[in-house]
Amino acid sequence: MTEWIGFAAAFCTTAAFVPQVLLVWRTRRTHDLSLGMFSLMTTGVALWLAYGLLLDSAPIYVANGVTLVFAGYILFMKLTEGSRPL
């Protein structure tokens, strides 16, 4: 039962990134997003992933692995936005 609660929480927090990822993908714009927030978020998610791997906790490492891809993509787009043609 505990793992199912973990997977439910993991699904919700990971799925929360999907609308932002889709918006950035579609518009190729991140102007209104905070670089500091996404830098800290991506670092935190990477640390949660490491923690989940160390504990061998599937809900933690699966969710944070996927979230790291989402947050990393948004951060990459934010960091390269000024160097891309409009």
N, C-alpha and C positions, 0 to 999 in steps of 0.2 A: 504493500500500500504506500509506503514512504517513497519508493522509487516512482510510482505513478504521479504522486503529487509533485515530485521533482521534475518529471517530464512535462507535466501540465504547465508548471511555472516556466520551465525552459521554453516551451512552445510559445507561450504568451510574450515573454521578453524578447525572444528572437524574432517572432513574427512582427513585433512592433517596428522593427527596422525596415520591413519590406516596403511600406508606402514611401519612405524617404529614399530608399535605394531606387525604386522605380521612377520617382520624380527626378532624381539626379541623372539616371540613365536616359530618360526621355528628353530632358531639357539641357543636359550637360552643364548645368549651372549649380554652383554652391555658394554664391555670393552672400546669401543671408545666413549661412551656417557658421557657427563659431569654430574657428580653428582650434582654440584652446580646449573646448569641450570635446571635440572629436579626437584630438590628440590624447587627452586623458582617458576618454572612453575606450579607445583602441588599446591603449596600454593596460588599462584595467581588465579588459576582456582577455587579453593575452595572458595576464597573470591568473585570471580565473581558469583559463584553459590549462595552464601548467598545474594549478592546484587540483583541478579535476583529474588530470592524468596521474598526479602523485597519489591521490586517494583512490584511483581506479573507480571513479564515480561517473557512470555513463551520462546521467542527466546533466552533470556539470560540464564534462568535456565535449559532449555532442553539441549542446546548445552554444557553448562559447566558441567552439570551432566554427560553426556556421555564422555566429554573430561577428566573429573576427573577420571573416570574409566580407560581410556586409559593411561593417564599420571601416575596415581597411580600404574597401573600394571608395567609400565616401571620402575618407581622409585623403586618399591618393588623388581623387578628383579635385578636392579642395586645394591641395598643394600644387597641382598642375594647372589650375583654372586660368591663371594669368598668362601661361605660356601656350594656351590653345587658341586657335583662331575662333572667332565667334560665328 
